[in-house]
Amino acid sequence: MASKVHAAVFDYKAVFQAGTTTPHPDMCQLLHLLDQQGVNWVLLTNQSIDAVEICSAVGLPQPVLHLSQEDIPGRKARGSGLWLDQVAERLHLRKNQLVIVGTTEWDWMTGINAGVLYIHARWASALGKQITALTADDPADLYWLLDRHLLHEPQWIFALDDEKRALRVRSLFQPDESFPGTSPTSFNLKTVFTYDHKVTIGDGSARDILMLHLLFSAYLDGSLPHRAWFCVYPSSTPGRVNDQLAEFLEPAKVMVGSYYKGDLLVRASKATDTSLARATGRHDAVSIATQANTVHLNPKYRSTVRGKTVIVFDDFTTEGMSLDWARNLLTKAGARQVIGVTIGKYRKPYTLFTPRPGVTISAFAPNALTSADFTTEYLSPGFGTGPGDLLRETMRKIITGDTGIPGIGPGADSPR
């Protein structure tokens, strides 16, 4: 299902200045650049208009599709996901191959209700207080966001699909990969996600750039299904999760109309810090029993987790021990699918831990199990290259201020 964005869907007011048929500055250049990248553009209007004539009169490329309210089943108003269902159906695309660029809360809700990534056009409308969304300050900013993150097929360092067990695992980088920064001037992933140090790229956060690319890649990959539950695997200390992940994911859940369940997985008692144990050579302290006897599901979700797709985020994984224990718990509780997503994965096979015949596990209370209670199966689909080179180039461009887009911005010439 991996792909890239093939169509950008625009609300009329994101393309044309309010109450006119005059395009916003740089809109013509943006649409031509998208066309050069093989990205179609779609126009949404409430009333029926002659979109071909209007666009031709002002020099805009014609939209591949124009939809008004009368084209929507039941004449549903904006806010209904049916608008984007119609776009996907008519263009023969999956909805994760679309983005919607809008200007109102109703456009935002259209994206949420369809499971399509929404980007708010701040050049046309201020972001409302009720809206939590990605934003673009101007058409050049929008093109930068698309070009850097959404116009490339996702690249994973590790990708596992096990349909038999309704399991999917995605990891973006090797944990020891290094990147350029503004402050400090270089860092690796552990600097941000293990040691919780603040790293800036230009005026922004390295954490945000990395996490955005992780979520964008999962979106394009079909690994952020609509209405899924997000959660973070708990830290070794009860009541704690990785703050860098949780602080980003809680607001980011609305990207595709999902839900953040920060307390879904519970660490009932203090456990061995497996990262520290491995780093100090205490490999005997790393065991599936550590996870099985200290992590369970929150009983308050007993009646609601059944049938859900749950995305379990973690910073790093070595053999998948934490992710696979989460899979065991969620499968036992009746979840439809479990997707494990991590920033990094070490180059070892993923280990599938299955309770032996006669061994039962409790999904909603602590267990008392040993490693001998599980069989192990090693799954190794191979390792990819990951997007490290692309992200390093992106960061260097931000640091040096080289984020200009040819043909867009002050003094830019119109595309030929």
MARTI-434352 format. One record per residue (C-alpha): x, y, z. Coordinates in steps of 0.05 Angstrom, whole numbers, always signed. Each point is the difference from the previous one (the first is absolute). Layout:
<nodes>
node u->X	v->Y	w->Z
...
</nodes>
This chain:
<nodes>
node u->+0	v->+0	w->+0
node u->+61	v->+45	w->+2
node u->-6	v->+60	w->-46
node u->+7	v->+75	w->-1
node u->-51	v->+57	w->-4
node u->-31	v->+0	w->-69
node u->-53	v->+54	w->+9
node u->-5	v->+65	w->+40
node u->-72	v->+20	w->+14
node u->-11	v->+75	w->+9
node u->-58	v->+39	w->+29
node u->-18	v->+58	w->-46
node u->+22	v->+52	w->+51
node u->+69	v->-32	w->+4
node u->+10	v->+13	w->-74
node u->-38	v->+65	w->-12
node u->-3	v->+63	w->+42
node u->-64	v->+9	w->+39
node u->-60	v->+19	w->-43
node u->+41	v->+4	w->-64
node u->+27	v->-43	w->-56
node u->+70	v->+29	w->+12
node u->+50	v->-54	w->+21
node u->+41	v->+9	w->+63
node u->+72	v->+21	w->-14
node u->+44	v->-58	w->-24
node u->-60	v->-47	w->-8
node u->+11	v->-7	w->-75
node u->+74	v->-18	w->+12
node u->-19	v->-50	w->+54
node u->-50	v->-36	w->-44
node u->+48	v->-3	w->-58
node u->+54	v->-29	w->+45
node u->-47	v->-53	w->+27
node u->-18	v->-18	w->-72
node u->+74	v->-8	w->-16
node u->+4	v->-49	w->+59
node u->-59	v->-40	w->-27
node u->-48	v->+26	w->+54
node u->-70	v->+16	w->-24
node u->-40	v->+55	w->+31
node u->-73	v->-2	w->+18
node u->-46	v->+59	w->+14
node u->-58	v->-2	w->+50
node u->-55	v->+52	w->+0
node u->-67	v->+3	w->+35
node u->-36	v->+28	w->-61
node u->+7	v->-25	w->-71
node u->+47	v->+43	w->-42
node u->+34	v->-3	w->-67
node u->+69	v->-18	w->+29
node u->+31	v->-10	w->-68
node u->-18	v->+70	w->-24
node u->+19	v->+34	w->+65
node u->+68	v->-34	w->+3
node u->+15	v->+12	w->-74
node u->-17	v->+74	w->+7
node u->+52	v->+11	w->+54
node u->+54	v->-47	w->-27
node u->-8	v->-56	w->+50
node u->+8	v->-72	w->-23
node u->-67	v->-34	w->-3
node u->-19	v->-45	w->+58
node u->-4	v->-74	w->-18
node u->-65	v->-1	w->+39
node u->-50	v->+51	w->+26
node u->-53	v->-19	w->+51
node u->-57	v->+41	w->+28
node u->-52	v->-18	w->+52
node u->-47	v->-26	w->-53
node u->+52	v->-53	w->-19
node u->+0	v->-30	w->+70
node u->-47	v->-57	w->+17
node u->-58	v->+27	w->+41
node u->+26	v->+70	w->-15
node u->+40	v->-4	w->+65
node u->+31	v->+65	w->+22
node u->+74	v->+11	w->+11
node u->+22	v->-37	w->+62
node u->-23	v->-66	w->-28
node u->+54	v->-49	w->-20
node u->-42	v->-16	w->-62
node u->+33	v->+58	w->-36
node u->+68	v->-35	w->+2
node u->-31	v->-68	w->-10
node u->-25	v->+27	w->-67
node u->+68	v->+28	w->-18
node u->+35	v->-66	w->+14
node u->-53	v->-39	w->-38
node u->+0	v->+44	w->-61
node u->+76	v->+4	w->-5
node u->+8	v->-74	w->+16
node u->+45	v->+16	w->+59
node u->+5	v->-23	w->+72
node u->-16	v->+53	w->+51
node u->+71	v->-2	w->+27
node u->+22	v->+25	w->-69
node u->-38	v->+66	w->+13
node u->+11	v->+62	w->+42
node u->-53	v->+54	w->+11
node u->+21	v->+73	w->+4
node u->-55	v->+41	w->+33
node u->-19	v->+64	w->+35
node u->-56	v->-16	w->+50
node u->-19	v->-47	w->+56
node u->-47	v->-34	w->-49
node u->+58	v->-16	w->-48
node u->+38	v->-27	w->+60
node u->-58	v->-44	w->+19
node u->-6	v->-24	w->-72
node u->+72	v->-26	w->+5
node u->-11	v->-31	w->+69
node u->-64	v->-35	w->-19
node u->+33	v->-30	w->-62
node u->+67	v->-17	w->+31
node u->+36	v->+47	w->-47
node u->+58	v->+44	w->+21
node u->-22	v->+73	w->+9
node u->+46	v->+60	w->-10
node u->-27	v->+69	w->+19
node u->+14	v->+57	w->-50
node u->+19	v->+56	w->+47
node u->+12	v->+46	w->-60
node u->-76	v->+0	w->-9
node u->-27	v->-8	w->+70
node u->+25	v->+2	w->+72
node u->-1	v->-66	w->+37
node u->-62	v->-5	w->+42
node u->+5	v->-14	w->+75
node u->-37	v->-66	w->-9
node u->+48	v->-25	w->-54
node u->+62	v->-41	w->+15
node u->+34	v->-10	w->-67
node u->+62	v->+6	w->-42
node u->+5	v->+69	w->-30
node u->+35	v->+33	w->-59
node u->+14	v->+75	w->+3
node u->+0	v->+9	w->-76
node u->+1	v->-42	w->-64
node u->+76	v->-7	w->+3
node u->-6	v->-27	w->+71
node u->-52	v->-50	w->-23
node u->+44	v->-24	w->-58
node u->+60	v->-8	w->+48
node u->-42	v->-43	w->+46
node u->-26	v->-44	w->-57
node u->+67	v->-5	w->-36
node u->+40	v->-17	w->+62
node u->-48	v->-51	w->+30
node u->-58	v->-21	w->-44
node u->+23	v->-4	w->-72
node u->+47	v->-58	w->+12
node u->-19	v->-72	w->+13
node u->+13	v->-17	w->+73
node u->+67	v->-31	w->+16
node u->+6	v->-44	w->+61
node u->+61	v->-30	w->+32
node u->-45	v->-58	w->+21
node u->-69	v->-20	w->-25
node u->-37	v->-63	w->+21
node u->-69	v->-24	w->-21
node u->-29	v->-62	w->+31
node u->-72	v->-7	w->-24
node u->-10	v->-66	w->+37
node u->+9	v->+35	w->+67
node u->-29	v->+67	w->-22
node u->+68	v->+32	w->+17
node u->+38	v->+55	w->-35
node u->+66	v->+32	w->+23
node u->+33	v->+62	w->-28
node u->+66	v->+31	w->+21
node u->+31	v->+62	w->-32
node u->+74	v->+3	w->+17
node u->+58	v->-37	w->+31
node u->+5	v->+27	w->+72
node u->+72	v->+24	w->-7
node u->-12	v->+43	w->-62
node u->+27	v->+71	w->+6
node u->-30	v->+64	w->-27
node u->+21	v->+73	w->-7
node u->-29	v->+50	w->+49
node u->+0	v->+73	w->+17
node u->+10	v->-11	w->+75
node u->+37	v->-45	w->+9
node u->+32	v->-3	w->-69
node u->-9	v->-76	w->-4
node u->-40	v->-51	w->+37
node u->-25	v->-71	w->-3
node u->-69	v->-28	w->+13
node u->+16	v->-19	w->+72
node u->+17	v->+72	w->+16
node u->-73	v->+18	w->-12
node u->-40	v->-63	w->+18
node u->+43	v->-33	w->+54
node u->+35	v->+58	w->+35
node u->-57	v->+49	w->-12
node u->+47	v->+56	w->-22
node u->-28	v->+59	w->-38
node u->+28	v->+4	w->-71
node u->-18	v->+57	w->-47
node u->+1	v->+1	w->-76
node u->-4	v->+72	w->-21
node u->-55	v->+29	w->+44
node u->-35	v->-67	w->+6
node u->+5	v->-65	w->+38
node u->+38	v->-61	w->-25
node u->-50	v->-43	w->+36
node u->-57	v->+30	w->-39
node u->+34	v->-9	w->-68
node u->+16	v->-73	w->+16
node u->-69	v->-15	w->+28
node u->-35	v->+34	w->-58
node u->+39	v->-42	w->-50
node u->-16	v->-62	w->+40
node u->-75	v->+15	w->-2
node u->+1	v->+22	w->-73
node u->+35	v->-64	w->-19
node u->-50	v->-42	w->+39
node u->-57	v->+39	w->-33
node u->+26	v->-13	w->-70
node u->+12	v->-72	w->+18
node u->-70	v->-12	w->+23
node u->+25	v->-10	w->+72
node u->-42	v->+56	w->+29
node u->-70	v->-27	w->-14
node u->-60	v->+44	w->+12
node u->-28	v->-1	w->+72
node u->+59	v->-40	w->+27
node u->+22	v->+6	w->+72
node u->+69	v->+28	w->+15
node u->+39	v->-19	w->+63
node u->+72	v->+1	w->+24
node u->+32	v->-61	w->+31
node u->+14	v->+17	w->+73
node u->+69	v->+15	w->+28
node u->+32	v->-46	w->+51
node u->-27	v->+45	w->+56
node u->-74	v->-5	w->+16
node u->-41	v->+60	w->-23
node u->+50	v->+23	w->-51
node u->+6	v->-3	w->-76
node u->+50	v->+31	w->-47
node u->-18	v->+74	w->+6
node u->+29	v->+17	w->-68
node u->-48	v->-48	w->-33
node u->-61	v->+13	w->+43
node u->+4	v->+77	w->-4
node u->+1	v->-4	w->-76
node u->-51	v->-55	w->-10
node u->-55	v->+27	w->+45
node u->-15	v->+59	w->-46
node u->+22	v->-37	w->-63
node u->-55	v->-51	w->+7
node u->-47	v->+45	w->-40
node u->+44	v->-5	w->-62
node u->-42	v->-58	w->-24
node u->-58	v->+1	w->+48
node u->+30	v->-47	w->+52
node u->-2	v->-3	w->+76
node u->+57	v->+4	w->+50
node u->-8	v->-49	w->+58
node u->+59	v->+19	w->+44
node u->-21	v->-48	w->+56
node u->-17	v->-61	w->-42
node u->+64	v->-37	w->+18
node u->+16	v->+0	w->+75
node u->+68	v->-14	w->+33
node u->-23	v->-32	w->+65
node u->+68	v->-3	w->+34
node u->+72	v->+23	w->-10
node u->+35	v->-40	w->-54
node u->+71	v->-7	w->-26
node u->+20	v->+55	w->-47
node u->+15	v->-44	w->-59
node u->+39	v->+54	w->-38
node u->+46	v->+10	w->+60
node u->+6	v->-74	w->+12
node u->+22	v->-13	w->-72
node u->+48	v->+60	w->+2
node u->+34	v->-27	w->+63
node u->+3	v->-72	w->-25
node u->-53	v->-28	w->+47
node u->-36	v->-38	w->-55
node u->-26	v->-52	w->+49
node u->-43	v->+55	w->+30
node u->-37	v->+9	w->-66
node u->-58	v->-48	w->-3
node u->-70	v->-5	w->-27
node u->-20	v->-17	w->+72
node u->+20	v->+70	w->+21
node u->-52	v->+29	w->-46
node u->-52	v->-54	w->+11
node u->+0	v->+7	w->+76
node u->+1	v->+76	w->+3
node u->-42	v->+26	w->-58
node u->-74	v->-11	w->-12
node u->-59	v->+36	w->-31
node u->-40	v->+51	w->+39
node u->-65	v->-35	w->+23
node u->-41	v->+62	w->-18
node u->+8	v->-19	w->-74
node u->-25	v->-71	w->+11
node u->-65	v->+11	w->-39
node u->+26	v->+49	w->-52
node u->+66	v->-27	w->-27
node u->-32	v->-58	w->-36
node u->+0	v->+9	w->-76
node u->+47	v->+60	w->+2
node u->+64	v->+12	w->-38
node u->+53	v->+20	w->+51
node u->+65	v->+35	w->-19
node u->+53	v->-11	w->+53
node u->+56	v->+52	w->-3
node u->+69	v->-10	w->+31
node u->+66	v->+36	w->-7
node u->+45	v->-59	w->-18
node u->-7	v->-75	w->-5
node u->+54	v->-53	w->-3
node u->-37	v->-67	w->-8
node u->-71	v->+27	w->+7
node u->-10	v->-28	w->+70
node u->-42	v->+58	w->+25
node u->-40	v->+7	w->-64
node u->-14	v->-74	w->-2
node u->-23	v->-2	w->+72
node u->-47	v->+57	w->-18
node u->-24	v->-42	w->-59
node u->-14	v->-59	w->+47
node u->-40	v->+43	w->+48
node u->-40	v->+36	w->-54
node u->-14	v->-63	w->-39
node u->-24	v->-34	w->+64
node u->-46	v->+59	w->+12
node u->-30	v->-5	w->-69
node u->+35	v->+56	w->-39
node u->-8	v->-8	w->-75
node u->+71	v->+20	w->-18
node u->+64	v->+22	w->+35
node u->+50	v->+46	w->-34
node u->+67	v->+13	w->+33
node u->+35	v->+65	w->-21
node u->+68	v->+21	w->+25
node u->+51	v->+54	w->-15
node u->+56	v->-50	w->-2
node u->+16	v->-74	w->-3
node u->+65	v->-37	w->+11
node u->+21	v->-49	w->-54
node u->-28	v->-63	w->+32
node u->-59	v->-44	w->-21
node u->-68	v->+14	w->+29
node u->-17	v->-53	w->+52
node u->-71	v->-26	w->+4
node u->-17	v->-24	w->+71
node u->-59	v->-49	w->+3
node u->-27	v->-30	w->+65
node u->+10	v->-75	w->+0
node u->-62	v->-46	w->-2
node u->-33	v->+1	w->+67
node u->+30	v->+67	w->+20
node u->-52	v->+55	w->+8
node u->+12	v->+74	w->+7
node u->-41	v->+53	w->+33
node u->-8	v->+62	w->-44
node u->-25	v->+46	w->+55
node u->+41	v->-20	w->+61
node u->+72	v->-17	w->+16
node u->+24	v->-70	w->-19
node u->+49	v->-48	w->+33
node u->+37	v->-31	w->-58
node u->+70	v->-23	w->-17
node u->+37	v->+0	w->-66
node u->-12	v->-75	w->-4
node u->-74	v->+14	w->-7
node u->+12	v->+27	w->-71
node u->+23	v->-27	w->-66
node u->+41	v->+45	w->-43
node u->+1	v->+10	w->-75
node u->+48	v->+46	w->-36
node u->-27	v->+42	w->-57
node u->+50	v->+36	w->-44
node u->-29	v->+32	w->-62
node u->+67	v->+37	w->-11
node u->+21	v->+71	w->+12
node u->-9	v->+60	w->-45
node u->+39	v->+64	w->-7
node u->-48	v->+46	w->+38
node u->-9	v->+74	w->-14
node u->+63	v->+24	w->+35
node u->+32	v->+33	w->-60
node u->-65	v->+37	w->-17
node u->-9	v->+25	w->+71
node u->+73	v->+21	w->+6
node u->-7	v->+40	w->-64
node u->-64	v->+31	w->+25
node u->+33	v->+20	w->+66
node u->+61	v->+30	w->-35
node u->-46	v->+42	w->-44
node u->-38	v->+26	w->+61
node u->+65	v->+16	w->+37
node u->+29	v->+39	w->-58
node u->-66	v->+33	w->-18
node u->-2	v->-34	w->-68
node u->-74	v->-13	w->+1
node u->-19	v->+42	w->-60
node u->-41	v->-32	w->-55
node u->+16	v->+16	w->-73
node u->-56	v->+42	w->-29
node u->-33	v->+16	w->+67
node u->+11	v->+60	w->+44
node u->+18	v->+73	w->-6
node u->+29	v->+17	w->-67
node u->-12	v->-70	w->-28
node u->-16	v->-8	w->-73
node u->-61	v->-38	w->-22
node u->+14	v->-71	w->-24
node u->+13	v->-5	w->-74
</nodes>
